[in-house]
Amino acid sequence: MPLFRFDHQFSLSGISMEPQNFDPRHSGELLKHMDKQNEVLMESYRSMLHELQKLQVEEEMLMRKLYEVMKAHGFGKTNDGNPK
């Protein structure tokens, strides 16, 4: 089941959003709807960016830990820079 579903046609309180049927009298309502959608999208963006940053920090910590484990088991580099 997809996480998100996108429909090409949508309606706003029964107002058709198809370009050929759009009534310009509803442009204020459409603007409010688009502003709200923009807010939702920006909040989603900030949330995903925050999660990505947390995952990047976690990845860096895990890579350091892996390096420590490998070094402790003799899989690290020697003093001359060549791997064992």
N, C-alpha and C positions, 0 to 999 in steps of 0.2 A: 504494500500500500504506500503510495507516494506521500512524502511529508508535506509537500505543497501542491496545490492544484491551481492551475491558471486557466481561466475562461476568457475567451476572446470577446465575448459580449457580457455586459453586466448592466444592472439597472440600479438606479438610486431613487428609492421611494417611488418606484413605478415609472420613473422617467427613463425613456430609451436613450442610450448613449451611442446609438448608431449615428454616424455623421449625417446621413441623409434625413434622419427623423428628429434630430436635436432641435429643441426649441430654445432660442437664445434667451428667453425670459428666465430660464433655469440656470443661467451661467453663475449666479451668486451661490446657489446651492452646490453646483459642481465645484466651484472654487473652494468652498468650505470642505467638501469631501476630499478634494485633492490635497489640501493643506493637512487634513487629518492623516491621510495616507502617507504623506511626506514625513510627518512626525513619527508614525509607526515604523516606517522604513529606516529612519535615522536612529531610532531607539534600537531596532534590530541590528543595524550596522555597528553601533557602539557596543552592544552586548556581544556580538560575534568577535569584534576586534579585541575586547577584553578577554574573552575565552581563548582566542588565538595567542595573545601575549602570555597568558597563564601556561598554556601548553608549550610555548617556546621556552619558558623558564624551566618547566618540568623536564623537557627534552635535554636542555643543557645540563641540568643536575644529574639526569640519568647517564648521559654520556661521560660526565666526569667520574661518576661512580663506576661505570664500565671500565674506564681507563685505569682507575685505581685497582680494580679486581684483576684486570689483565696484567698490569704491572706486578701485582703481588704473585701471580702465577707464572711469571717469567715470559709473558708475551709482549712486553713493552720494548722500546728501543734500547739499544746499548748506548754506551757513552759516545761512540763515534757516529751516532745518528742512524745506524743501520739496524733493521729489525733482526731479532734473534732467529 
